[in-house]
Amino acid sequence: VVTGGGRDFGQAGSVWLAREGAHVDLCARQLTSAEATCEIIRNEDGVARGYQCDMSNAQSVNHFADQLLQDMQPIDILILSAAQWLEGHLGEDDSDA
């Protein structure tokens, strides 16, 4: 699984993993970006699925996680290339959001 797989480091990591034989699930803020990376991978006979996910939106992240869990495949590698900067202290009483 690669977050931020639609461009830059996330795209490069997704393509590299596919070239190494991994089945890659990747997300990007814009589904068209995720699908563009999937197209690169598929053109090289790799396996990839793209999803839309906005890491700054907890609901979007939960939806992405639910989609990944639906196919019951284990996740062996997770590359967190998407970033969301949060200011301040996070404590035990903070929500997932």
HUGIPE-V643495 format. One record per helix or strand of 3 or more residues. SS is the DSSP state (H for helix, E for strand). FROM is the first residue (numbers start at 0). TO is the last residue. If there is no record, write none. Layout:
BEGIN
ss:SS from:FROM to:TO
ss:SS from:FROM to:TO
END
This chain:
BEGIN
ss:H from:7 to:18
ss:E from:22 to:27
ss:H from:30 to:42
ss:E from:46 to:51
ss:H from:57 to:69
END
